[in-house]
Amino acid sequence: MLVERGLQVMNVEVVGDAYAIAQNYLRKSGAIPDTYLTHNRLLETIVQIFQRGEANKIRLANKAIQTFEATAS
């Protein structure tokens, strides 16, 4: 599904799949709590990477995990 945001078109399925992959990994590693709530910082990271041109869900998830772990406080 494509969603138009201003002049940008976002593939919601790619972003959603990448989020699910990254969230699953980070939950199992203990980096984020095991809840059903959306982790906004992770989602924002994925959207930013997607907007820079990464459209492969696996690479998108991996880059988001790396960024998230590097900036974890």
CNS distance restraints for C-alpha pairs under 8 A (distance, minus, plus):
assign (resid   1 and name CA) (resid  11 and name CA) 5.91 0.50 0.50
assign (resid   1 and name CA) (resid  12 and name CA) 5.83 0.50 0.50
assign (resid   1 and name CA) (resid  13 and name CA) 6.18 0.50 0.50
assign (resid   2 and name CA) (resid   9 and name CA) 6.26 0.50 0.50
assign (resid   2 and name CA) (resid  10 and name CA) 5.56 0.50 0.50
assign (resid   2 and name CA) (resid  11 and name CA) 4.69 0.50 0.50
assign (resid   2 and name CA) (resid  12 and name CA) 6.11 0.50 0.50
assign (resid   3 and name CA) (resid   9 and name CA) 5.59 0.50 0.50
assign (resid   3 and name CA) (resid  10 and name CA) 5.30 0.50 0.50
assign (resid   3 and name CA) (resid  11 and name CA) 6.55 0.50 0.50
assign (resid   3 and name CA) (resid  12 and name CA) 6.83 0.50 0.50
assign (resid   4 and name CA) (resid   8 and name CA) 5.81 0.50 0.50
assign (resid   4 and name CA) (resid   9 and name CA) 4.44 0.50 0.50
assign (resid   4 and name CA) (resid  10 and name CA) 6.34 0.50 0.50
assign (resid   5 and name CA) (resid   9 and name CA) 5.98 0.50 0.50
assign (resid   5 and name CA) (resid  10 and name CA) 7.17 0.50 0.50
assign (resid  11 and name CA) (resid  15 and name CA) 6.56 0.50 0.50
assign (resid  12 and name CA) (resid  16 and name CA) 5.86 0.50 0.50
assign (resid  13 and name CA) (resid  17 and name CA) 5.97 0.50 0.50
assign (resid  14 and name CA) (resid  18 and name CA) 6.07 0.50 0.50
assign (resid  14 and name CA) (resid  55 and name CA) 6.90 0.50 0.50
assign (resid  14 and name CA) (resid  56 and name CA) 7.22 0.50 0.50
assign (resid  14 and name CA) (resid  57 and name CA) 5.44 0.50 0.50
assign (resid  15 and name CA) (resid  19 and name CA) 6.05 0.50 0.50
assign (resid  15 and name CA) (resid  46 and name CA) 6.80 0.50 0.50
assign (resid  15 and name CA) (resid  47 and name CA) 6.82 0.50 0.50
assign (resid  15 and name CA) (resid  50 and name CA) 7.34 0.50 0.50
assign (resid  15 and name CA) (resid  57 and name CA) 6.96 0.50 0.50
assign (resid  16 and name CA) (resid  20 and name CA) 6.20 0.50 0.50
assign (resid  17 and name CA) (resid  21 and name CA) 6.27 0.50 0.50
assign (resid  17 and name CA) (resid  57 and name CA) 6.35 0.50 0.50
assign (resid  18 and name CA) (resid  22 and name CA) 6.12 0.50 0.50
assign (resid  18 and name CA) (resid  46 and name CA) 7.40 0.50 0.50
assign (resid  18 and name CA) (resid  57 and name CA) 4.80 0.50 0.50
assign (resid  18 and name CA) (resid  58 and name CA) 6.38 0.50 0.50
assign (resid  18 and name CA) (resid  60 and name CA) 6.02 0.50 0.50
assign (resid  18 and name CA) (resid  61 and name CA) 4.64 0.50 0.50
assign (resid  19 and name CA) (resid  23 and name CA) 5.78 0.50 0.50
assign (resid  19 and name CA) (resid  42 and name CA) 7.47 0.50 0.50
assign (resid  19 and name CA) (resid  43 and name CA) 6.42 0.50 0.50
assign (resid  19 and name CA) (resid  46 and name CA) 6.89 0.50 0.50
assign (resid  19 and name CA) (resid  61 and name CA) 6.50 0.50 0.50
assign (resid  20 and name CA) (resid  24 and name CA) 5.98 0.50 0.50
assign (resid  21 and name CA) (resid  25 and name CA) 6.38 0.50 0.50
assign (resid  21 and name CA) (resid  58 and name CA) 7.77 0.50 0.50
assign (resid  21 and name CA) (resid  61 and name CA) 6.17 0.50 0.50
assign (resid  22 and name CA) (resid  26 and name CA) 6.09 0.50 0.50
assign (resid  22 and name CA) (resid  61 and name CA) 5.08 0.50 0.50
assign (resid  22 and name CA) (resid  62 and name CA) 7.01 0.50 0.50
assign (resid  22 and name CA) (resid  64 and name CA) 6.98 0.50 0.50
assign (resid  22 and name CA) (resid  65 and name CA) 5.93 0.50 0.50
assign (resid  23 and name CA) (resid  27 and name CA) 5.94 0.50 0.50
assign (resid  23 and name CA) (resid  32 and name CA) 7.92 0.50 0.50
assign (resid  23 and name CA) (resid  42 and name CA) 7.75 0.50 0.50
assign (resid  24 and name CA) (resid  28 and name CA) 6.20 0.50 0.50
assign (resid  25 and name CA) (resid  29 and name CA) 6.15 0.50 0.50
assign (resid  26 and name CA) (resid  30 and name CA) 6.10 0.50 0.50
assign (resid  26 and name CA) (resid  31 and name CA) 5.11 0.50 0.50
assign (resid  26 and name CA) (resid  32 and name CA) 5.80 0.50 0.50
assign (resid  26 and name CA) (resid  65 and name CA) 7.34 0.50 0.50
assign (resid  27 and name CA) (resid  31 and name CA) 5.99 0.50 0.50
assign (resid  27 and name CA) (resid  32 and name CA) 5.18 0.50 0.50
assign (resid  27 and name CA) (resid  33 and name CA) 6.10 0.50 0.50
assign (resid  27 and name CA) (resid  34 and name CA) 5.68 0.50 0.50
assign (resid  31 and name CA) (resid  69 and name CA) 7.77 0.50 0.50
assign (resid  38 and name CA) (resid  43 and name CA) 7.64 0.50 0.50
assign (resid  39 and name CA) (resid  43 and name CA) 6.35 0.50 0.50
assign (resid  40 and name CA) (resid  44 and name CA) 6.01 0.50 0.50
assign (resid  41 and name CA) (resid  45 and name CA) 6.14 0.50 0.50
assign (resid  42 and name CA) (resid  46 and name CA) 6.31 0.50 0.50
assign (resid  42 and name CA) (resid  64 and name CA) 7.06 0.50 0.50
assign (resid  42 and name CA) (resid  68 and name CA) 6.77 0.50 0.50
assign (resid  43 and name CA) (resid  47 and name CA) 6.21 0.50 0.50
assign (resid  44 and name CA) (resid  48 and name CA) 6.12 0.50 0.50
assign (resid  45 and name CA) (resid  49 and name CA) 6.28 0.50 0.50
assign (resid  45 and name CA) (resid  64 and name CA) 6.00 0.50 0.50
assign (resid  45 and name CA) (resid  67 and name CA) 7.62 0.50 0.50
assign (resid  45 and name CA) (resid  68 and name CA) 7.61 0.50 0.50
assign (resid  46 and name CA) (resid  50 and name CA) 6.07 0.50 0.50
assign (resid  46 and name CA) (resid  60 and name CA) 6.68 0.50 0.50
assign (resid  46 and name CA) (resid  61 and name CA) 7.14 0.50 0.50
assign (resid  46 and name CA) (resid  64 and name CA) 5.61 0.50 0.50
assign (resid  47 and name CA) (resid  51 and name CA) 6.06 0.50 0.50
assign (resid  48 and name CA) (resid  52 and name CA) 6.40 0.50 0.50
assign (resid  49 and name CA) (resid  53 and name CA) 6.86 0.50 0.50
assign (resid  49 and name CA) (resid  54 and name CA) 6.17 0.50 0.50
assign (resid  49 and name CA) (resid  60 and name CA) 6.84 0.50 0.50
assign (resid  49 and name CA) (resid  63 and name CA) 7.74 0.50 0.50
assign (resid  49 and name CA) (resid  64 and name CA) 7.42 0.50 0.50
assign (resid  50 and name CA) (resid  54 and name CA) 4.83 0.50 0.50
assign (resid  50 and name CA) (resid  55 and name CA) 6.01 0.50 0.50
assign (resid  50 and name CA) (resid  60 and name CA) 6.94 0.50 0.50
assign (resid  54 and name CA) (resid  59 and name CA) 7.41 0.50 0.50
assign (resid  54 and name CA) (resid  60 and name CA) 6.13 0.50 0.50
assign (resid  55 and name CA) (resid  60 and name CA) 6.85 0.50 0.50
assign (resid  56 and name CA) (resid  60 and name CA) 5.89 0.50 0.50
assign (resid  57 and name CA) (resid  61 and name CA) 6.00 0.50 0.50
assign (resid  58 and name CA) (resid  62 and name CA) 6.17 0.50 0.50
assign (resid  59 and name CA) (resid  63 and name CA) 6.03 0.50 0.50
assign (resid  60 and name CA) (resid  64 and name CA) 6.14 0.50 0.50
assign (resid  61 and name CA) (resid  65 and name CA) 6.12 0.50 0.50
assign (resid  62 and name CA) (resid  66 and name CA) 6.21 0.50 0.50
assign (resid  63 and name CA) (resid  67 and name CA) 6.09 0.50 0.50
assign (resid  64 and name CA) (resid  68 and name CA) 5.89 0.50 0.50
assign (resid  65 and name CA) (resid  69 and name CA) 6.01 0.50 0.50
assign (resid  66 and name CA) (resid  70 and name CA) 6.04 0.50 0.50
assign (resid  67 and name CA) (resid  71 and name CA) 6.20 0.50 0.50
assign (resid  68 and name CA) (resid  72 and name CA) 5.93 0.50 0.50
